Amino acid sequence: MAVQASCMELALEGERLCKAGDCRAGVGFFEAAVQVGTEDLKTLSAVYSQLGNAYFYLQEYEKALEFHRHDLTLARTLGDRVGEAKASGNLGNTLKVLGKFDEAIVCCTRHLDISRELHDKVCEGCCGIFVKRFVI
């Protein structure tokens, strides 16, 4: 009888593979992690974020958008402001690459606003530069 890997184990392997430069194989492990599932919504949010980032790296931007949206939904459900800021920034970057600039500005402005709310000067600086490029 085979032992099934947990969501976390699969996600960690996906992360390892992506860090080693094999994002295609990493995506397979992240997808498997989602299929196995978990009741820990923070873990699931992190898996969605990593899936979105891996698809972005692979230039599969519509898939990246899908998973970053899932991440944003979970972050909001959890009341995780840091997670919401991160997911908003990832969405903004993906939308920018897709040429959806109006939507990108909304997401990046939300990232900037949350960063200010949380007194995160590093993120605030990065977000501010991006938003200024589009607004000015």
C-alpha positions, 0 to 999 in steps of 0.5 A: 500500500503506497503512502500518499504525499501531503499537500505540504510535501508536494508543495515543498518539492514543487518549490525545490524544483522551481528553485533548481530551474525546473518550473515545468516539473515544479508546476506538476507538484504544485498542481498535485498539492492542490489536488491532494488538498489541505484544510490549512488555507494559509498553506493553500494560499501559498501553493496558489501563489507559487503556482501563479509565480511558476506559470508567470515564469513559464510565460503562461500568463492566463494560468498565472492570473488564475492562480494569483486570483485564487491566492487573493481570494483566500488571503481576503477570506483569511483576513491576511493583509500581507497576503492580500498585498502580495497577491495584489502585486502579483496580479498587477505584474501579470496584468501589466504583462498582458497589457491590461494596464487599467486593471494592473494599476488597480491591483498595484494601487491596492498593494501600495495602499496595504503596504502603507497601512502595514508600514511596509516601507520596502513594498511601499517603495517598490509599489510606488515606483510602479504606480507612478510610472503609469499615473504620471 
